[in-house]
């Protein structure tokens, strides 16, 4: 273990960095180093407190800190799971199957996967709301009285929409597995598989639940105990508690056909006519123009990369360390290790000249300070020039290394020497003025380009480079995933939705929501990184969810005018779409209270996705459809379909 010290002076302030180096190789020494670091982290806070340093502030960071804090993000959010689990029990079954299957297959469980349960909880119930809405519509038809007919009608109305939205969601996630980021691949794999199981349960298990609940209502049984509640007819009609708990009639006779849900009435009688008013439509077009302009402007301001301090918990000791580092040592960037990865003839003067030339090329980079390079070979050559040692033969070069190590003990860590050769060695260069993600990306590119030009095999390395690497591919990967996923959504829409107009508007909604989320996340201080890239892929699936239901209901409507078709689409599916949006937000809202950037970012972008998706499904799409309604008549609308819709409308009229 050895230490290096650096001092920075500002007016009325001194700051000092002490860097301690331990062995990080395999074997007992590496284990001892790790134990020392763990002991240091456990005791440093109490030791600093005991010293009572007064105005002297001590911050600290170790090679284990970033990994421990990143892994600790998952643990810190675990208490929030209990809140979200309370929202629905369904997830317990789905998550056990999907997550269990992935773990059984060996898929890695990384920190980003911890976001998945919150998302699944919210989205998993969306399709159930569509099923419930279709079931309630079936109950209002007098001719559909048997349970088998009710369930058949429910599946006939809801199955296609549910299949389309689930298929697009799953496709969006599985396309996300093509990314170069392993954490993103794991998240998309786990979540996409969970959605498959959600669909299976919705199409099978939930249908059975609807039937059992219907029988419970028919038998006037309590919602919790399922025990029969026998009360008089007058008492049942006047008891809100009875109606809330039992819902059915007070007798043992089958219930009468149910009336429309108040929210369906709201969308049909109030909201639908409101948004189809010509002046309101003009206002909505202007509102969309403002939304689009703001989104495009935000897209031009997108910032790439993730601040490393955001990988730690808000209360972590790492945050003050990064703050002090920025405050006192912002001039200096990462100290980069340059590794000669193969055995070369260091005792050959021509080889040493090549190594020196490569080092100078690296030092000529604008981000490197040549005066702060630390090279064991330069010091060794200088000792040879003074005549103190001979380094021009293999035997002398290897044997005289002990002289170098006595003069500079730290250099022993920079040479991997065996009995008769040097397998690898390294030297350090100091970077400066690396203050932004653009600087970090340029630095990495220039360092690697200079290393590749050297005839000696070189590698440049710093622990932060794993984060800088994402800058090189994040935009390319994001665009690739979004374009491929959007194309897949269009193909699915064309195959499953028998109307070109509907497919057109679904595709329009996808593009519009993606632009909106990408633009407005900039205003919410969210950068484009691997975390936000996940959510942009999710945008595609959710954009389809909200727009497909309304668009399909519009083009299959039997009404004569575009305005009436928009009103009917909203009355039938406006409430389920709203329920789906609210349930998804409820599923992830607890993440807003998380103490880590990753989970807060996930909430922010998911909130934007759901907000803009619902805004398109309930406002923009219905309004725009009325402008092109004359082209939206589906060839599959039959006379019976028209009569069915007419029956619904006649039934609802006083």
URUR-V272936 format. One record per residue. N is the residue number from 1. RES is the residue in three letters. D_LAST is the distance of its C-alpha to the last C-alpha in Angstrom with 1 decimal. Layout:
# URUR-V272936
N;RES;D_LAST  N;RES;D_LAST
This chain:
# URUR-V272936
1;UNK;87.8  2;UNK;88.7  3;UNK;87.2  4;UNK;86.8  5;UNK;86.3  6;UNK;84.8  7;UNK;84.8  8;UNK;82.9  9;UNK;83.8  10;UNK;81.7  11;UNK;82.6  12;UNK;83.0  13;UNK;81.5  14;UNK;82.9  15;UNK;81.0  16;UNK;82.4  17;UNK;81.1  18;UNK;82.9  19;UNK;82.2  20;UNK;83.4  21;UNK;83.8  22;UNK;84.0  23;UNK;84.5  24;UNK;81.4  25;UNK;83.1  26;UNK;82.7  27;UNK;84.7  28;UNK;85.7  29;UNK;86.0  30;UNK;82.4  31;UNK;81.3  32;UNK;83.5  33;UNK;82.0  34;UNK;78.4  35;UNK;79.5  36;UNK;81.0  37;UNK;77.9  38;UNK;75.7  39;UNK;78.2  40;UNK;78.2  41;UNK;74.4  42;UNK;74.4  43;UNK;77.2  44;UNK;77.2  45;UNK;74.7  46;UNK;76.7  47;UNK;80.0  48;UNK;78.9  49;UNK;77.7  50;UNK;81.2  51;UNK;83.0  52;UNK;81.4  53;UNK;81.7  54;UNK;80.3  55;UNK;79.2  56;UNK;79.8  57;UNK;76.5  58;UNK;76.7  59;UNK;74.0  60;UNK;74.5  61;UNK;73.3  62;UNK;74.6  63;UNK;74.2  64;UNK;72.0  65;UNK;69.7  66;UNK;67.3  67;UNK;66.8  68;UNK;66.4  69;UNK;63.9  70;UNK;61.9  71;UNK;61.8  72;UNK;61.1  73;UNK;57.8  74;UNK;56.3  75;UNK;57.6  76;UNK;56.3  77;UNK;52.7  78;UNK;52.8  79;UNK;51.6  80;UNK;48.3  81;UNK;47.6  82;UNK;46.9  83;UNK;44.1  84;UNK;42.5  85;UNK;43.1  86;UNK;41.1  87;UNK;37.9  88;UNK;38.0  89;UNK;40.2  90;UNK;39.5  91;UNK;42.0  92;UNK;44.8  93;UNK;44.7  94;UNK;44.2  95;UNK;46.9  96;UNK;49.4  97;UNK;49.1  98;UNK;49.0  99;UNK;51.5  100;UNK;53.6  101;UNK;53.9  102;UNK;54.9  103;UNK;57.5  104;UNK;58.8  105;UNK;59.2  106;UNK;61.1  107;UNK;58.7  108;UNK;59.8  109;UNK;57.6  110;UNK;58.1  111;UNK;56.7  112;UNK;53.9  113;UNK;52.5  114;UNK;51.8  115;UNK;48.8  116;UNK;47.2  117;UNK;45.8  118;UNK;43.8  119;UNK;42.3  120;UNK;41.7  121;UNK;39.9  122;UNK;37.4  123;UNK;37.0  124;UNK;37.3  125;UNK;33.8  126;UNK;32.0  127;UNK;31.7  128;UNK;30.5  129;UNK;27.5  130;UNK;26.7  131;UNK;27.2  132;UNK;25.0  133;UNK;22.1  134;UNK;22.7  135;UNK;23.0  136;UNK;19.7  137;UNK;18.0  138;UNK;20.0  139;UNK;18.9  140;UNK;15.3  141;UNK;16.6  142;UNK;17.1  143;UNK;20.1  144;UNK;21.8  145;UNK;23.0  146;UNK;26.6  147;UNK;28.0  148;UNK;30.0  149;UNK;27.0  150;UNK;25.0  151;UNK;28.1  152;UNK;28.8  153;UNK;25.4  154;UNK;25.8  155;UNK;29.3  156;UNK;28.3  157;UNK;25.7  158;UNK;27.8  159;UNK;31.5  160;UNK;32.2  161;UNK;30.9  162;UNK;32.7  163;UNK;35.8  164;UNK;36.0  165;UNK;35.7  166;UNK;38.1  167;UNK;40.5  168;UNK;40.6  169;UNK;41.1  170;UNK;43.9  171;UNK;45.5  172;UNK;45.5  173;UNK;47.3  174;UNK;49.7  175;UNK;50.6  176;UNK;51.3  177;UNK;54.1  178;UNK;56.1  179;UNK;56.9  180;UNK;60.5  181;UNK;59.5  182;UNK;59.9  183;UNK;57.6  184;UNK;54.8  185;UNK;55.5  186;UNK;55.3  187;UNK;52.0  188;UNK;50.3  189;UNK;51.8  190;UNK;50.6  191;UNK;47.1  192;UNK;46.5  193;UNK;47.7  194;UNK;45.4  195;UNK;42.4  196;UNK;43.5  197;UNK;43.4  198;UNK;40.0  199;UNK;38.6  200;UNK;40.4  201;UNK;38.9  202;UNK;35.4  203;UNK;35.6  204;UNK;37.3  205;UNK;37.4  206;UNK;34.0  207;UNK;32.4  208;UNK;34.3  209;UNK;33.1  210;UNK;29.4  211;UNK;30.2  212;UNK;32.2  213;UNK;29.6  214;UNK;27.0  215;UNK;29.5  216;UNK;30.1  217;UNK;26.5  218;UNK;26.5  219;UNK;29.7  220;UNK;28.5  221;UNK;31.4  222;UNK;32.2  223;UNK;31.7  224;UNK;35.4  225;UNK;37.4  226;UNK;35.4  227;UNK;36.4  228;UNK;34.1  229;UNK;32.5  230;UNK;32.3  231;UNK;30.4  232;UNK;28.8  233;UNK;25.1  234;UNK;24.8  235;UNK;26.9  236;UNK;24.9  237;UNK;21.5  238;UNK;23.3  239;UNK;25.5  240;UNK;24.6  241;UNK;27.9  242;UNK;27.1  243;UNK;23.8  244;UNK;25.6  245;UNK;28.5  246;UNK;27.2  247;UNK;23.5  248;UNK;23.3  249;UNK;22.6  250;UNK;25.3  251;UNK;26.5  252;UNK;28.4  253;UNK;25.9  254;UNK;24.0  255;UNK;21.0  256;UNK;17.5  257;UNK;15.8  258;UNK;15.1  259;UNK;12.1  260;UNK;12.8  261;UNK;15.6  262;UNK;15.2  263;UNK;17.6  264;UNK;15.8  265;UNK;12.8  266;UNK;15.5  267;UNK;17.1  268;UNK;14.0  269;UNK;12.5  270;UNK;15.9  271;UNK;19.0  272;UNK;18.5  273;UNK;17.8  274;UNK;20.6  275;UNK;23.3  276;UNK;22.5  277;UNK;23.2  278;UNK;26.5  279;UNK;28.4  280;UNK;27.3  281;UNK;28.4  282;UNK;31.8  283;UNK;32.1  284;UNK;31.4  285;UNK;34.1  286;UNK;36.5  287;UNK;35.7  288;UNK;36.5  289;UNK;39.7  290;UNK;40.7  291;UNK;40.0  292;UNK;42.0  293;UNK;44.8  294;UNK;45.1  295;UNK;45.1  296;UNK;47.8  297;UNK;49.9  298;UNK;49.6  299;UNK;50.7  300;UNK;53.9  301;UNK;54.7  302;UNK;54.3  303;UNK;57.2  304;UNK;58.7  305;UNK;60.1  306;UNK;59.8  307;UNK;61.8  308;UNK;63.9  309;UNK;63.3  310;UNK;59.6  311;UNK;60.6  312;UNK;61.6  313;UNK;59.8  314;UNK;59.3  315;UNK;61.7  316;UNK;64.3  317;UNK;67.9  318;UNK;67.6  319;UNK;65.6  320;UNK;68.4  321;UNK;70.8  322;UNK;69.0  323;UNK;68.6  324;UNK;72.3  325;UNK;73.1  326;UNK;71.1  327;UNK;72.6  328;UNK;76.2  329;UNK;76.6  330;UNK;74.0  331;UNK;76.8  332;UNK;77.5  333;UNK;75.2  334;UNK;75.6  335;UNK;79.1  336;UNK;79.1  337;UNK;81.1  338;UNK;82.9  339;UNK;84.0  340;UNK;86.7  341;UNK;85.3  342;UNK;88.3  343;UNK;92.0  344;UNK;94.1  345;UNK;97.7  346;UNK;97.6  347;UNK;101.4  348;UNK;101.4  349;UNK;101.7  350;UNK;99.8  351;UNK;96.8  352;UNK;96.9  353;UNK;96.8  354;UNK;93.7  355;UNK;92.0  356;UNK;93.0  357;UNK;91.7  358;UNK;88.3  359;UNK;88.2  360;UNK;89.0  361;UNK;86.2  362;UNK;83.8  363;UNK;85.2  364;UNK;84.9  365;UNK;81.1  366;UNK;79.8  367;UNK;78.0  368;UNK;81.2  369;UNK;84.0  370;UNK;87.3  371;UNK;89.1  372;UNK;87.1  373;UNK;87.6  374;UNK;89.0  375;UNK;91.0  376;UNK;93.5  377;UNK;95.1  378;UNK;96.0  379;UNK;97.6  380;UNK;99.4  381;UNK;100.7  382;UNK;101.9  383;UNK;103.8  384;UNK;105.5  385;UNK;106.4  386;UNK;108.1  387;UNK;110.3  388;UNK;109.3  389;UNK;108.0  390;UNK;108.1  391;UNK;104.8  392;UNK;106.0  393;UNK;106.4  394;UNK;103.9  395;UNK;106.0  396;UNK;106.6  397;UNK;103.0  398;UNK;101.6  399;UNK;104.4  400;UNK;104.3  401;UNK;100.6  402;UNK;101.7  403;UNK;103.3  404;UNK;100.0  405;UNK;98.2  406;UNK;100.8  407;UNK;100.3  408;UNK;96.5  409;UNK;95.2  410;UNK;91.6  411;UNK;92.4  412;UNK;92.9  413;UNK;89.2  414;UNK;89.0  415;UNK;91.1  416;UNK;90.4  417;UNK;94.1  418;UNK;95.5  419;UNK;99.2  420;UNK;100.0  421;UNK;97.1  422;UNK;94.3  423;UNK;91.1  424;UNK;88.8  425;UNK;89.0  426;UNK;86.9  427;UNK;87.1  428;UNK;84.6  429;UNK;83.5  430;UNK;81.7  431;UNK;78.7  432;UNK;77.9  433;UNK;75.2  434;UNK;72.4  435;UNK;69.6  436;UNK;66.4  437;UNK;64.7  438;UNK;66.1  439;UNK;69.6  440;UNK;69.2  441;UNK;68.1  442;UNK;71.0  443;UNK;73.4  444;UNK;72.5  445;UNK;72.8  446;UNK;76.1  447;UNK;77.6  448;UNK;76.7  449;UNK;77.9  450;UNK;81.2  451;UNK;81.6  452;UNK;81.0  453;UNK;83.7  454;UNK;86.3  455;UNK;88.6  456;UNK;88.7  457;UNK;85.5  458;UNK;83.6  459;UNK;80.3  460;UNK;78.7  461;UNK;76.7  462;UNK;75.0  463;UNK;72.4  464;UNK;69.9  465;UNK;70.2  466;UNK;67.7  467;UNK;65.1  468;UNK;66.6  469;UNK;66.3  470;UNK;62.5  471;UNK;62.9  472;UNK;64.6  473;UNK;61.8  474;UNK;58.6  475;UNK;57.4  476;UNK;58.5  477;UNK;56.8  478;UNK;53.6  479;UNK;53.3  480;UNK;54.3  481;UNK;51.7  482;UNK;48.9  483;UNK;49.8  484;UNK;50.3  485;UNK;47.1  486;UNK;45.0  487;UNK;46.6  488;UNK;45.8  489;UNK;42.2  490;UNK;42.1  491;UNK;43.7  492;UNK;41.3  493;UNK;38.3  494;UNK;39.8  495;UNK;40.5  496;UNK;37.2  497;UNK;34.6  498;UNK;34.7  499;UNK;34.0  500;UNK;36.6  501;UNK;34.1  502;UNK;32.8  503;UNK;36.4  504;UNK;37.3  505;UNK;34.7  506;UNK;35.6  507;UNK;39.2  508;UNK;38.5  509;UNK;36.7  510;UNK;39.7  511;UNK;42.2  512;UNK;40.2  513;UNK;39.8  514;UNK;43.4  515;UNK;44.6  516;UNK;42.5  517;UNK;43.7  518;UNK;47.3  519;UNK;47.2  520;UNK;45.5  521;UNK;47.5  522;UNK;50.5  523;UNK;49.1  524;UNK;48.6  525;UNK;52.3  526;UNK;51.9  527;UNK;54.6  528;UNK;54.4  529;UNK;56.1  530;UNK;55.7  531;UNK;53.0  532;UNK;50.8  533;UNK;51.5  534;UNK;49.8  535;UNK;46.6  536;UNK;46.7  537;UNK;46.8  538;UNK;43.9  539;UNK;42.0  540;UNK;41.9  541;UNK;40.2  542;UNK;37.6  543;UNK;36.9  544;UNK;35.9  545;UNK;33.8  546;UNK;31.4  547;UNK;31.4  548;UNK;31.5  549;UNK;28.1  550;UNK;26.3  551;UNK;28.5  552;UNK;28.1  553;UNK;24.3  554;UNK;24.4  555;UNK;27.0  556;UNK;25.4  557;UNK;21.9  558;UNK;20.8  559;UNK;19.2  560;UNK;21.1  561;UNK;21.9  562;UNK;23.6  563;UNK;21.3  564;UNK;18.2  565;UNK;20.5  566;UNK;21.6  567;UNK;18.1  568;UNK;17.3  569;UNK;20.8  570;UNK;20.3  571;UNK;16.9  572;UNK;18.7  573;UNK;22.1  574;UNK;22.2  575;UNK;22.1  576;UNK;24.7  577;UNK;26.9  578;UNK;26.7  579;UNK;27.5  580;UNK;30.4  581;UNK;31.8  582;UNK;31.7  583;UNK;33.2  584;UNK;36.0  585;UNK;36.8  586;UNK;36.9  587;UNK;39.2  588;UNK;41.7  589;UNK;41.3  590;UNK;44.0  591;UNK;46.4  592;UNK;46.2  593;UNK;48.3  594;UNK;50.9  595;UNK;54.4  596;UNK;55.2  597;UNK;54.5  598;UNK;53.5  599;UNK;50.5  600;UNK;49.4  601;UNK;49.7  602;UNK;47.6  603;UNK;44.8  604;UNK;45.0  605;UNK;44.7  606;UNK;42.0  607;UNK;40.0  608;UNK;40.4  609;UNK;39.5  610;UNK;36.3  611;UNK;35.4  612;UNK;36.1  613;UNK;34.6  614;UNK;31.3  615;UNK;31.6  616;UNK;32.1  617;UNK;29.3  618;UNK;26.6  619;UNK;27.9  620;UNK;30.6  621;UNK;29.9  622;UNK;26.2  623;UNK;27.5  624;UNK;30.6  625;UNK;28.7  626;UNK;26.7  627;UNK;30.2  628;UNK;31.2  629;UNK;28.0  630;UNK;29.4  631;UNK;32.1  632;UNK;29.9  633;UNK;28.6  634;UNK;29.8  635;UNK;31.8  636;UNK;30.5  637;UNK;26.9  638;UNK;26.7  639;UNK;24.4  640;UNK;23.2  641;UNK;22.3  642;UNK;20.3  643;UNK;18.5  644;UNK;18.0  645;UNK;16.3  646;UNK;14.2  647;UNK;13.1  648;UNK;12.2  649;UNK;10.2  650;UNK;8.4  651;UNK;7.9  652;UNK;6.5  653;UNK;3.8  654;UNK;0.0
